[in-house]
Amino acid sequence: MEDILNNFLADPLLYIGMALSAYAVIGFLTFLRGFIAGSGHIICNSGHSEHQEEARMRSIWGLLIVFAVFLVWETMRFVASWFGYATMNTSFGITVSVILLLWVGHTLLLGKKGGH
């Protein structure tokens, strides 16, 4: 147990990055499911039109998940750069952090319950 704690304290971004990459894979697979399900209608024009909106929403959700993971990762790197664990351009870190905060604030203040 002591070795795991020492390894985490030596490089915490490695373990945080592994968890975030697993979440990004879920987002990418969600995007692929929506994209592949919606692409049949483009190729042969035989897809059921009522299911296309569902496929588009899966694609959008997948992209949003991947984008959110990217923003969280870059914000974590920005915070870790304050403590010497990473190096990062300050203006890029501030920009990513502000975008993440605005997105979370917008979702909390204006998000509708139940997804509708």
Backbone torsions as a table, in degrees:
resi	resn	phi	psi	omega
1	MET	NA	-35.2	-179.8
2	GLU	-65.9	-36.5	178.7
3	ASP	-64.8	-40.1	179.1
4	ILE	-64.0	-43.4	179.1
5	LEU	-64.9	-41.7	178.2
6	ASN	-64.5	-41.7	177.9
7	ASN	-64.4	-40.1	178.4
8	PHE	-65.0	-42.2	-179.7
9	LEU	-71.6	-26.0	178.1
10	ALA	-72.9	-38.6	-179.4
11	ASP	-147.4	79.2	-176.7
12	PRO	-68.5	-25.4	-178.6
13	LEU	-67.4	-25.0	178.5
14	LEU	-62.8	-48.0	-176.8
15	TYR	-74.6	-36.4	175.4
16	ILE	-65.9	-40.1	177.8
17	GLY	-64.2	-36.7	177.9
18	MET	-65.3	-42.4	178.9
19	ALA	-66.1	-42.8	179.9
20	LEU	-68.8	-33.1	178.2
21	SER	-68.9	-33.7	175.1
22	ALA	-63.9	-40.4	177.7
23	TYR	-67.2	-37.0	177.7
24	ALA	-67.6	-34.6	176.2
25	VAL	-63.7	-40.3	176.4
26	ILE	-61.7	-42.1	177.4
27	GLY	-64.0	-41.5	179.2
28	PHE	-66.2	-40.8	177.8
29	LEU	-66.3	-34.7	174.8
30	THR	-64.6	-42.6	176.3
31	PHE	-61.1	-46.6	-179.5
32	LEU	-61.4	-40.3	179.6
33	ARG	-61.5	-43.7	178.1
34	GLY	-69.9	-40.0	-178.5
35	PHE	-67.8	-44.8	-179.4
36	ILE	-69.1	-39.3	179.1
37	ALA	-66.7	-31.5	-179.2
38	GLY	-88.7	-13.4	-176.3
39	SER	-79.7	-19.7	178.4
40	GLY	-63.2	-33.3	179.4
41	HIS	-68.4	-33.0	-179.9
42	ILE	-71.7	-40.8	-174.1
43	ILE	-74.1	-51.3	-174.2
44	CYS	-116.3	2.7	176.9
45	ASN	52.5	37.1	179.1
46	SER	-120.9	6.1	179.5
47	GLY	-71.9	148.3	179.6
48	HIS	-72.6	123.8	-171.9
49	SER	-65.9	-26.8	-179.7
50	GLU	-72.4	-21.4	179.9
51	HIS	-90.4	-7.8	-177.9
52	GLN	-70.3	-37.1	178.6
53	GLU	-63.1	-37.2	178.1
54	GLU	-64.8	-42.3	179.0
55	ALA	-66.2	-39.9	178.5
56	ARG	-63.8	-41.2	-179.7
57	MET	-66.6	-36.2	175.3
58	ARG	-62.9	-41.6	178.7
59	SER	-62.8	-44.0	-180.0
60	ILE	-65.0	-43.7	179.0
61	TRP	-62.2	-40.2	177.8
62	GLY	-61.8	-44.9	178.4
63	LEU	-64.8	-39.0	178.7
64	LEU	-65.9	-37.9	177.3
65	ILE	-63.7	-45.8	179.3
66	VAL	-63.3	-41.7	178.9
67	PHE	-64.5	-41.0	178.6
68	ALA	-64.4	-40.6	178.1
69	VAL	-63.5	-41.1	177.5
70	PHE	-61.1	-45.1	179.8
71	LEU	-63.6	-42.3	179.3
72	VAL	-64.9	-42.5	179.7
73	TRP	-61.8	-46.6	-179.1
74	GLU	-67.7	-33.6	175.9
75	THR	-66.7	-40.4	177.3
76	MET	-63.4	-40.8	177.2
77	ARG	-63.9	-38.1	179.5
78	PHE	-63.9	-44.3	178.5
79	VAL	-67.2	-39.9	179.6
80	ALA	-66.6	-26.6	178.4
81	SER	-68.9	-22.8	175.8
82	TRP	-66.5	-29.7	-176.4
83	PHE	-101.7	5.9	176.0
84	GLY	86.3	9.7	179.8
85	TYR	-84.0	-19.2	-178.2
86	ALA	-149.9	167.2	173.7
87	THR	-118.4	140.4	-177.4
88	MET	-156.6	146.9	174.8
89	ASN	-67.6	127.5	-174.3
90	THR	-64.6	-42.0	-178.0
91	SER	-66.7	-37.7	177.0
92	PHE	-66.0	-42.0	179.2
93	GLY	-63.2	-42.4	178.5
94	ILE	-66.0	-40.9	179.5
95	THR	-62.4	-46.6	179.8
96	VAL	-64.1	-41.7	-179.9
97	SER	-64.5	-40.1	178.5
98	VAL	-66.2	-41.7	177.9
99	ILE	-61.4	-43.6	178.8
100	LEU	-62.9	-44.4	179.5
101	LEU	-64.9	-40.2	177.6
102	LEU	-65.4	-39.9	179.4
103	TRP	-65.2	-46.0	179.0
104	VAL	-65.0	-42.3	178.1
105	GLY	-63.1	-43.2	177.9
106	HIS	-62.0	-42.0	180.0
107	THR	-66.1	-42.4	-179.2
108	LEU	-70.1	-38.8	-176.1
109	LEU	-83.4	-39.2	-172.9
110	LEU	-112.0	-1.7	-179.0
111	GLY	-69.3	139.7	179.9
112	LYS	-92.7	144.6	179.1
113	LYS	-76.8	141.3	177.6
114	GLY	83.9	-1.0	175.3
115	GLY	78.3	12.4	-179.1
116	HIS	-119.4	NA	NA
